[in-house]
């Protein structure tokens, strides 16, 4: 998944202040309104600051939006905990772990979305 690679790049190339911004998105995810959480979730997933990847992700935005909206509106368990684990891997500059965690996170999002939509 593209966002998994994006997380790897974030771990390898983001500056310290950009990494700390990721934690701000995690904090918003824990305490913000639904709208704030949606915005922080989108920003978190664009963390690589790689314009090519962000462009590709933006082109897939309609599908991604449905997943993100569903996981936020229906309060998917452990959503923000997973963001925090990805943040920690990026902060530790562990690109491989960040990529694995992001892929697992997105797979869980997809499974949750499919579960909610099947009801």
C-alpha positions as a Markdown table, in Angstrom:
| # | Residue | x | y | z |
|---|---|---|---|---|
| 1 | Unk | 0.0 | 0.0 | 0.0 |
| 2 | Unk | 1.2 | 3.4 | -0.9 |
| 3 | Unk | 0.7 | 4.9 | 2.6 |
| 4 | Unk | 2.8 | 2.2 | 4.1 |
| 5 | Unk | 5.7 | 3.3 | 1.9 |
| 6 | Unk | 4.8 | 6.9 | 2.8 |
| 7 | Unk | 5.2 | 6.0 | 6.5 |
| 8 | Unk | 8.7 | 4.5 | 5.7 |
| 9 | Unk | 9.7 | 7.6 | 3.9 |
| 10 | Unk | 8.4 | 9.7 | 6.8 |
| 11 | Unk | 10.6 | 7.8 | 9.2 |
| 12 | Unk | 13.6 | 8.2 | 7.0 |
| 13 | Unk | 13.3 | 11.8 | 5.8 |
| 14 | Unk | 11.0 | 14.0 | 8.0 |
| 15 | Unk | 12.6 | 16.7 | 10.2 |
| 16 | Unk | 12.1 | 16.5 | 13.9 |
| 17 | Unk | 9.6 | 19.3 | 13.9 |
| 18 | Unk | 7.6 | 17.5 | 11.2 |
| 19 | Unk | 7.6 | 14.3 | 13.3 |
| 20 | Unk | 6.4 | 16.3 | 16.3 |
| 21 | Unk | 3.5 | 17.6 | 14.2 |
| 22 | Unk | 2.4 | 14.0 | 13.8 |
| 23 | Unk | 1.9 | 13.8 | 17.5 |
| 24 | Unk | -0.3 | 16.8 | 17.4 |
| 25 | Unk | -2.6 | 14.9 | 15.0 |
| 26 | Unk | -2.6 | 12.0 | 17.5 |
| 27 | Unk | -3.6 | 14.3 | 20.3 |
| 28 | Unk | -6.4 | 15.8 | 18.2 |
| 29 | Unk | -7.5 | 12.3 | 17.4 |
| 30 | Unk | -8.0 | 11.6 | 21.1 |
| 31 | Unk | -9.8 | 14.8 | 22.0 |
| 32 | Unk | -11.1 | 16.6 | 18.9 |
| 33 | Unk | -14.5 | 16.9 | 17.4 |
| 34 | Unk | -15.4 | 14.5 | 14.6 |
| 35 | Unk | -14.5 | 17.2 | 12.0 |
| 36 | Unk | -11.2 | 17.9 | 13.7 |
| 37 | Unk | -10.4 | 14.2 | 13.9 |
| 38 | Unk | -11.2 | 13.8 | 10.2 |
| 39 | Unk | -8.8 | 16.6 | 9.3 |
| 40 | Unk | -6.1 | 15.3 | 11.6 |
| 41 | Unk | -6.5 | 11.8 | 10.2 |
| 42 | Unk | -6.0 | 13.1 | 6.7 |
| 43 | Unk | -3.0 | 15.1 | 7.6 |
| 44 | Unk | -1.5 | 12.1 | 9.5 |
| 45 | Unk | -1.8 | 10.0 | 6.4 |
| 46 | Unk | 0.0 | 12.5 | 4.3 |
| 47 | Unk | 3.0 | 12.6 | 6.6 |
| 48 | Unk | 5.7 | 11.9 | 4.1 |
| 49 | Unk | 5.7 | 15.4 | 2.7 |
| 50 | Unk | 6.5 | 13.7 | -0.7 |
| 51 | Unk | 4.5 | 15.7 | -3.3 |
| 52 | Unk | 4.3 | 12.8 | -5.7 |
| 53 | Unk | 2.8 | 10.4 | -3.0 |
| 54 | Unk | 0.5 | 13.1 | -1.8 |
| 55 | Unk | -0.7 | 13.7 | -5.3 |
| 56 | Unk | -1.5 | 10.0 | -5.8 |
| 57 | Unk | -3.2 | 9.8 | -2.5 |
| 58 | Unk | -5.3 | 12.9 | -3.3 |
| 59 | Unk | -6.4 | 11.3 | -6.6 |
| 60 | Unk | -7.7 | 8.3 | -4.6 |
| 61 | Unk | -9.3 | 10.7 | -2.1 |
| 62 | Unk | -13.0 | 9.7 | -2.7 |
| 63 | Unk | -12.4 | 6.1 | -1.7 |
| 64 | Unk | -10.0 | 7.0 | 1.1 |
| 65 | Unk | -12.6 | 9.6 | 2.4 |
| 66 | Unk | -15.2 | 6.9 | 2.8 |
| 67 | Unk | -12.9 | 4.7 | 4.9 |
| 68 | Unk | -11.7 | 7.6 | 7.0 |
| 69 | Unk | -15.2 | 8.9 | 7.6 |
| 70 | Unk | -16.5 | 5.5 | 8.5 |
| 71 | Unk | -13.7 | 4.8 | 11.0 |
| 72 | Unk | -14.1 | 8.2 | 12.7 |
| 73 | Unk | -17.9 | 8.3 | 12.7 |
| 74 | Unk | -18.2 | 4.7 | 14.0 |
| 75 | Unk | -15.3 | 5.1 | 16.4 |
| 76 | Unk | -13.2 | 2.2 | 15.2 |
| 77 | Unk | -11.5 | 0.7 | 18.3 |
| 78 | Unk | -7.7 | 1.4 | 18.6 |
| 79 | Unk | -7.7 | 3.9 | 15.6 |
| 80 | Unk | -5.7 | 6.6 | 17.4 |
| 81 | Unk | -3.6 | 4.0 | 19.3 |
| 82 | Unk | -2.4 | 2.7 | 15.9 |
| 83 | Unk | -1.6 | 6.3 | 14.8 |
| 84 | Unk | 0.4 | 6.7 | 18.0 |
| 85 | Unk | 2.4 | 3.5 | 17.3 |
| 86 | Unk | 3.1 | 4.6 | 13.8 |
| 87 | Unk | 4.2 | 8.0 | 15.1 |
| 88 | Unk | 6.6 | 6.2 | 17.6 |
| 89 | Unk | 8.1 | 4.1 | 14.8 |
| 90 | Unk | 8.6 | 7.2 | 12.7 |
| 91 | Unk | 10.1 | 9.1 | 15.6 |
| 92 | Unk | 12.5 | 6.2 | 16.2 |
| 93 | Unk | 13.4 | 6.4 | 12.5 |
| 94 | Unk | 12.3 | 2.8 | 12.1 |
| 95 | Unk | 11.0 | 2.9 | 8.5 |
| 96 | Unk | 10.4 | -0.8 | 8.2 |
| 97 | Unk | 8.3 | -0.9 | 11.4 |
| 98 | Unk | 6.4 | 2.3 | 10.4 |
| 99 | Unk | 5.6 | 0.7 | 7.0 |
| 100 | Unk | 4.4 | -2.5 | 8.5 |
| 101 | Unk | 2.2 | -0.7 | 11.1 |
| 102 | Unk | 0.7 | 1.5 | 8.5 |
| 103 | Unk | -0.2 | -1.4 | 6.3 |
| 104 | Unk | -1.8 | -3.2 | 9.2 |
| 105 | Unk | -3.6 | 0.0 | 10.2 |
| 106 | Unk | -5.1 | 0.4 | 6.7 |
| 107 | Unk | -6.0 | -3.3 | 6.5 |
| 108 | Unk | -7.9 | -2.9 | 9.8 |
| 109 | Unk | -9.6 | 0.2 | 8.5 |
| 110 | Unk | -10.7 | -1.7 | 5.4 |
| 111 | Unk | -12.0 | -4.7 | 7.5 |
| 112 | Unk | -13.9 | -2.3 | 9.8 |
| 113 | Unk | -15.4 | -0.5 | 6.9 |
| 114 | Unk | -16.6 | -3.7 | 5.3 |
| 115 | Unk | -18.0 | -4.9 | 8.6 |
| 116 | Unk | -19.9 | -1.6 | 9.1 |
| 117 | Unk | -21.2 | -1.6 | 5.6 |
| 118 | Unk | -22.4 | -5.2 | 5.7 |
| 119 | Unk | -24.9 | -4.5 | 8.5 |
